[in-house]
Every structure is written in C-alpha cells, then in structure tokens.
Amino acid sequence: MPIKALKIKVSTPTGPIPSGRGFYQLEEEALYLPLHYPVADERFFSYLESETLSLQVDGQGRLILAEITIPRRRWTVRENLVMPEKAEPADIRFLDFRESFPAPAILSDRTRQNILIRFSRGPAVHNYFLAQNLIAQADADSRLAAIWVSDIIDDMAGREIAAWRKAVSTGTPPAIPPR
C-alpha cells in the first residue's frame, strides 16, 4: 500500500546549500536531478518511488538523486507557472524509506525549462532550498508538497551531467551551457 504523503524533517542548515541541477536526457526522455553535498558522503541507501518518479536518498535521509521517467512532451504545460520568489536555506531529510507513493503531477512552463513536481493539492506554507535550482515546498504538517526545478539543461549521452559532476566534485563553479 503506498504512503499518502512524504514526511520530511526540516532543520537549520550547517553548511552551504547543495549543488543541484536538472538534466533532461534526450535519448532516454528522462529528467535527472542530481544533488551534491560538499561535506557529505553521498552513497545510495534507500529510495522512495512512484510509477514515474524515483527519489534516491543517502543513509541520513538526504535526497541525492531524483529521476522523472515521463517524457517532457507529456508534462502538463501551465501558462501561469511561477516559481516561488523566496526560499529559506534548510537541511531537509526524508523520513520514509523503501516506500511507494502516488505519482505526482508534473507541471511545466511553456519552455519546459522549469517544472513543478506536485505531490499534493494542499497548500504549501514553506519554501526551502533543497539545492541550487531546486526548491522544496512543505505543508503545515511537514510533508513534501512540491519540488520546483529551474533552468533544466538538455543533455545528450550524459555529457552535461558528467561535466557538472566533475565541476562540483572539484569545487569549481559548473559552467552553464549556452541555450
């Protein structure tokens, strides 16, 4: 039986905001959202999944990778999709492991460079930086309401994601490819 909502624990961050980015793999028609924590060991420990979204977490419950398997041509376009203007830095931990959940809604702007992964229709009351280019929204009961992703990069054969991983692991600012 799937869980109804993803529970999270939000606390004051002890380090910098993690690096994160959306990479749309053109040949796979999948969106990868890797996160890099400069002071943490990012080893896969467990997962949370739906039919269309997989969330991989480390042993401390930090999100290290999200994968959306819905081709972007099937993302629902919303004309008035506007990312939150403000978000607070936070240390976000997922409290559930090895569970399934209902497939979230995937909403996109017209350019398909910014998306909203909506887990519930309930109101989000807090906006937190999950990583650079990723904002998590929580409801009043500390459940994940949504994840916003900005500036998605088209990638072929994993070249852009590999360059990004190399840049963040060496501490150099990742280059943003031209559009």
C-alpha positions as CSV (number, residue, x, y, z in Angstrom):
1,M,0.0,0.0,0.0
2,P,1.5,3.3,-1.0
3,I,2.0,6.0,1.6
4,K,-0.2,9.1,1.1
5,A,2.4,11.8,1.8
6,L,6.2,12.0,2.0
7,K,7.3,13.1,5.5
8,I,10.3,15.4,5.8
9,K,12.3,16.9,8.7
10,V,13.5,20.4,8.1
11,S,16.2,21.9,10.3
12,T,18.7,24.8,10.1
13,P,21.5,24.1,7.6
14,T,25.0,23.5,8.9
15,G,26.7,24.1,5.6
16,P,26.3,25.6,2.2
17,I,23.2,24.9,0.0
18,P,23.9,21.7,-2.0
19,S,24.5,22.0,-5.7
20,G,21.7,20.7,-7.8
21,R,20.6,20.8,-11.4
22,G,18.0,19.3,-13.8
23,F,19.4,17.4,-16.8
24,Y,16.9,16.2,-19.4
25,Q,18.5,13.1,-21.1
26,L,17.2,13.5,-24.7
27,E,17.9,9.9,-25.8
28,E,16.2,8.4,-22.6
29,E,13.5,11.0,-22.4
30,A,14.0,11.2,-18.6
31,L,14.9,14.1,-16.3
32,Y,17.7,13.5,-13.8
33,L,18.0,15.8,-10.7
34,P,21.4,15.1,-9.0
35,L,22.3,16.8,-5.8
36,H,25.8,17.2,-4.5
37,Y,26.6,18.0,-0.8
38,P,30.1,19.4,-0.4
39,V,30.7,18.0,3.0
40,A,28.8,14.7,2.9
41,D,29.3,11.2,1.7
42,E,26.6,10.7,-1.0
43,R,26.1,7.0,-1.1
44,F,22.8,5.5,-2.1
45,F,21.0,4.0,0.9
46,S,17.3,3.8,0.0
47,Y,14.6,5.0,-2.2
48,L,11.0,6.3,-2.4
49,E,9.2,5.8,-5.7
50,S,6.1,6.1,-7.8
51,E,5.4,4.9,-11.3
52,T,7.0,8.0,-12.7
53,L,9.4,9.4,-10.1
54,S,12.2,7.8,-8.1
55,L,13.8,9.6,-5.2
56,Q,17.1,8.2,-4.0
57,V,18.4,9.1,-0.5
58,D,21.6,8.6,1.4
59,G,21.8,7.0,4.9
60,Q,20.9,10.3,6.6
61,G,17.8,10.8,4.5
62,R,19.2,13.5,2.2
63,L,18.0,13.4,-1.4
64,I,20.9,12.6,-3.7
65,L,19.1,11.9,-7.0
66,A,15.6,12.2,-8.4
67,E,14.6,10.7,-11.7
68,I,11.4,11.5,-13.7
69,T,10.6,9.0,-16.3
70,I,7.8,10.9,-18.0
71,P,8.9,12.4,-21.4
72,R,8.7,16.1,-21.3
73,R,6.2,16.1,-24.2
74,R,3.8,14.7,-21.7
75,W,4.4,17.3,-19.0
76,T,1.4,19.4,-18.4
77,V,2.1,23.0,-19.6
78,R,0.7,25.8,-17.4
79,E,0.8,29.3,-18.7
80,N,0.9,30.9,-15.2
81,L,3.5,28.6,-13.6
82,V,5.6,30.9,-11.4
83,M,8.4,29.7,-9.1
84,P,8.4,31.0,-5.5
85,E,10.3,34.3,-5.3
86,K,11.8,33.5,-1.9
87,A,13.1,30.3,-0.2
88,E,14.9,29.7,3.0
89,P,18.1,27.6,3.3
90,A,17.3,24.3,5.1
91,D,18.6,20.9,5.8
92,I,15.9,18.6,4.5
93,R,15.7,14.9,5.4
94,F,13.3,12.3,4.1
95,L,11.8,10.2,6.9
96,D,10.4,7.3,4.9
97,F,12.4,4.6,3.2
98,R,11.6,1.9,0.7
99,E,8.1,3.1,0.2
100,S,5.9,3.8,-2.8
101,F,3.7,6.9,-3.2
102,P,1.1,8.1,-5.7
103,A,2.6,9.6,-8.9
104,P,3.0,13.3,-8.6
105,A,1.7,15.8,-11.2
106,I,4.4,17.2,-13.4
107,L,3.7,20.8,-14.5
108,S,5.9,22.8,-16.8
109,D,6.2,26.3,-18.2
110,R,5.9,26.7,-22.0
111,T,9.7,26.4,-22.4
112,R,9.9,23.2,-20.4
113,Q,12.9,24.6,-18.6
114,N,11.1,25.0,-15.3
115,I,8.8,22.4,-13.7
116,L,6.7,21.8,-10.6
117,I,6.6,18.3,-9.2
118,R,3.4,18.5,-7.2
119,F,2.8,15.8,-4.6
120,S,-0.4,17.2,-3.1
121,R,-3.0,19.7,-3.8
122,G,-2.9,21.1,-0.3
123,P,-1.3,24.4,0.3
124,A,2.4,24.8,0.7
125,V,3.3,27.0,3.6
126,H,7.1,26.9,3.5
127,N,9.7,27.2,0.7
128,Y,13.1,25.8,1.2
129,F,16.2,25.5,-0.9
130,L,16.7,21.7,-1.5
131,A,19.7,22.6,-3.7
132,Q,20.6,25.3,-6.2
133,N,17.9,25.3,-8.8
134,L,15.6,23.1,-6.6
135,I,13.1,24.4,-4.1
136,A,11.1,22.2,-1.9
137,Q,7.7,23.2,-0.6
138,A,6.3,21.8,2.6
139,D,2.8,21.8,4.1
140,A,1.9,22.7,7.7
141,D,2.4,19.1,8.8
142,S,6.0,18.7,7.5
143,R,5.0,16.8,4.4
144,L,6.5,17.4,1.0
145,A,4.0,19.3,-1.1
146,A,6.1,20.1,-4.2
147,I,9.6,20.4,-5.7
148,W,10.3,23.2,-8.1
149,V,13.2,22.8,-10.7
150,S,14.6,25.7,-12.6
151,D,16.9,26.0,-15.6
152,I,16.8,22.4,-16.9
153,I,19.6,21.6,-19.3
154,D,19.1,19.4,-22.3
155,D,21.8,16.6,-22.3
156,M,22.9,14.0,-24.8
157,A,24.8,10.9,-23.8
158,G,25.3,12.3,-20.3
159,R,27.9,14.8,-21.3
160,E,26.4,17.8,-19.4
161,I,25.7,15.8,-16.2
162,A,29.2,14.4,-16.3
163,A,30.8,17.8,-16.7
164,W,28.6,19.1,-13.8
165,R,29.5,16.3,-11.5
166,K,33.2,16.9,-12.2
167,A,32.9,20.6,-11.6
168,V,31.0,20.2,-8.3
169,S,33.3,17.5,-7.0
170,T,36.4,19.6,-7.7
171,G,34.8,22.7,-6.2
172,T,34.8,24.7,-9.4
173,P,31.6,26.5,-10.4
174,P,29.8,24.5,-13.0
175,A,29.6,26.1,-16.4
176,I,26.2,26.8,-17.8
177,P,25.9,25.7,-21.4
178,P,24.5,28.1,-23.9
179,R,20.9,27.7,-24.9
